[in-house]
Amino acid sequence: MFGKKADVKKPQGKIDSLIGSGTRIEGSVYFSGGLRIDGEVKGSVQAAEGATPSTLVLSERGRVEGGVSVSHLITNGVVVGPVVVSDSLEMQSRARIVGDVEYASIEMHQGAVIEGRLVNCGGSRELSPVESA
């Protein structure tokens, strides 16, 4: 009725890796598949090049101080740095992003905050490395 939906790839259905609560990593994190962060990363978080669609889940206790570049991002935590999401971004009620956000599709729950520019890339953009903030 309202036209075709954009061809959005399905998010990764499982979590392959976990950065647990109380864990702090300093440096860049590269992953494929699904990654959940309950701890803190001081550095960029990026999907491995050429990997299947990647999903990053950032819990309300999770924090990333650096850039994020993934296919799918589900966040209830804090990101301080630029965010590039090639497919879908879901921001839950306690989510906060301080930095510019590039996305193909976005869902923001009441209470979520973005302090930066929002740029719709329509799913036509390839993931690119991001610089740490």
C-alpha positions in Angstrom: 0.0 0.0 0.0 2.8 2.4 0.9 5.4 1.0 -1.5 8.2 -1.4 -1.1 10.3 -1.5 2.0 14.0 -0.9 1.5 16.0 -4.1 1.2 17.3 -4.3 4.8 19.4 -7.3 5.7 18.4 -9.3 8.7 20.3 -8.7 11.9 22.6 -11.5 13.3 20.3 -13.7 15.3 22.9 -14.8 17.9 25.6 -13.4 20.0 29.0 -14.8 19.2 31.1 -12.7 21.6 30.6 -10.9 24.9 32.4 -8.1 26.6 31.1 -8.5 30.2 30.2 -6.0 32.8 33.2 -4.8 34.7 35.5 -5.4 31.7 37.3 -2.5 30.1 39.1 -2.9 26.7 41.5 -0.2 25.4 42.0 -0.4 21.6 40.0 -1.3 18.6 37.6 -4.2 18.5 37.0 -6.1 15.2 34.3 -8.7 15.2 32.0 -10.8 12.9 28.6 -12.1 13.7 27.1 -10.8 16.9 28.8 -8.9 19.8 27.2 -7.8 23.1 29.0 -5.2 25.2 28.0 -4.9 28.9 31.4 -3.4 29.8 33.5 -0.5 28.4 35.5 -0.1 25.2 37.9 2.8 24.8 38.5 2.6 21.0 36.6 1.8 17.9 34.2 -1.1 17.4 34.0 -2.3 13.9 32.5 -5.2 11.9 35.2 -7.3 10.2 35.5 -6.5 6.4 33.5 -8.8 4.2 31.8 -10.4 7.1 28.2 -11.5 7.1 25.8 -8.9 8.5 27.1 -7.9 11.9 25.0 -7.0 15.0 26.3 -5.0 18.0 24.2 -5.0 21.1 25.1 -2.4 23.7 23.4 -2.9 27.0 22.4 -0.1 29.4 25.7 -0.7 31.3 27.7 -0.7 28.0 29.8 2.2 26.9 32.0 2.8 23.8 34.3 5.7 23.6 35.3 5.7 19.9 33.7 5.1 16.6 31.2 2.3 15.8 30.8 0.8 12.3 28.4 -2.1 12.0 25.4 -3.4 9.9 23.0 -3.4 12.8 23.2 -1.6 16.2 20.8 -2.2 19.1 21.7 0.1 21.9 20.5 1.0 25.4 24.0 2.3 26.4 26.4 5.1 25.6 28.5 5.8 22.5 30.8 8.7 22.4 32.0 9.0 18.8 30.8 8.7 15.3 28.4 5.9 14.4 28.0 4.3 11.0 25.2 1.7 10.6 24.7 0.3 7.1 21.3 -1.3 7.8 19.3 -0.7 11.0 19.8 1.3 14.2 17.6 0.7 17.2 17.9 3.1 20.1 16.2 2.0 23.3 15.0 4.4 26.0 18.3 4.8 27.8 20.5 5.0 24.7 22.7 8.0 24.2 25.0 8.8 21.2 27.3 11.8 21.4 28.5 12.1 17.8 27.3 12.1 14.2 25.2 9.1 13.1 24.9 7.7 9.6 22.1 5.1 9.2 19.9 3.4 6.6 16.9 2.9 9.0 16.4 4.1 12.5 14.0 3.3 15.4 14.2 5.6 18.5 12.3 4.9 21.6 11.1 7.7 23.8 14.0 8.9 26.0 16.8 8.0 23.5 19.2 10.9 22.8 21.5 11.8 19.9 23.9 14.7 20.3 25.2 15.1 16.7 24.1 15.1 13.1 21.8 12.4 11.7 22.5 11.5 8.1 20.3 9.0 6.2 22.5 7.0 3.8 19.6 4.9 2.6 21.4 1.7 2.9 23.6 2.5 -0.1 26.7 3.1 1.9 29.4 0.4 2.6 30.8 0.2 6.1 33.9 2.2 6.4 36.4 2.4 9.2 35.7 5.0 11.8 38.2 7.1 13.7 38.3 6.8 17.5 37.0 9.9 19.3 
